[in-house]
Amino acid sequence: MAIPLLEYEPSSQNQRVAGYEVPGDEQPRIFTTDNILSPSDLGDLIEAAYRQLFFYAFAADRETYLESQLRNGQITVRDFVRGLVLSNTFKKSFYDLNNNYRFVEQVIQRVLGRDPYNEREKIAWSIVVATKGIVGFVDEVLNTEEYLSNFGYSTVPYQRRRILPSQSTGELPFNIKSPRYEDYHRAKLGFPQIIWQVEVRRFLPQEQKPKAGDPALFLTMAQSVNATGNTPQRISSFNIDIEKSVPYRQLAGIK
């Protein structure tokens, strides 16, 4: 008997608030088969799906069979997304390099287009991964009311409401906020560490550099000149030897 999904309370996120934004360059572009007019538009949709799920699309990682089925109308965009999440590339890039909690976070971000509400949601979906496997977990996520109401069968998932008109900066993209490798695996792979230099190097454009004859070139020399003068001698009447200090002349024949 399968364990039912644990209950968790949604938290306040941007994607749960109704928006009245005017479409513009800052809003995410929505790729859907509802307005496909040419084969090139379908190619852009496929590339958008790769960017959303993989963040990259190398030739060796592409699922050409799924692409062919989508181009011929044999599968929907939702089926294409399911195939990419269950592909060996996604499994090697996310499932094999993370624990179940982080894998759940990665899938929710890329498939549902939002961050997990809380740790309880991660635990709930992690139990599904442990009991039903990756296939059962992905199918349950794609069958949720949240996915079907926001993306349906024809729209590529995207990060929902990443930028708000009332905020100067938007939320970080998921690929930057949650990299593929966990801290443990990054340490094992020996990722380069950031080494801060003691001296901060500043770049000066060529047109701002001093030319020959510029007084700024002599600033270092002027600063090196010792302008304090000679050190005054400390003389006291107690340390003066009168006999040695006063010149003594010896006359011839007189001692």
Secondary structure by P-SEA (a helix, b strand, c coil): ccccbbbbbbcccccccccccccccccbbbbbccccccaaaaaaaaaaaaaaccccccccccaaaaaaaaaaccccaaaaaaaaaacaaaaaaccccccaaaaaaaaaaaacccccccaaaaaaaaaaaaaccaaaaaaaaaacaaaaacccccccccccccccccccccccccccccccccaaaaaaaccccbbbbcbbbbbbcccccccccccccaaaaaaacccccccbbbbccccccccccbbbbbccccc
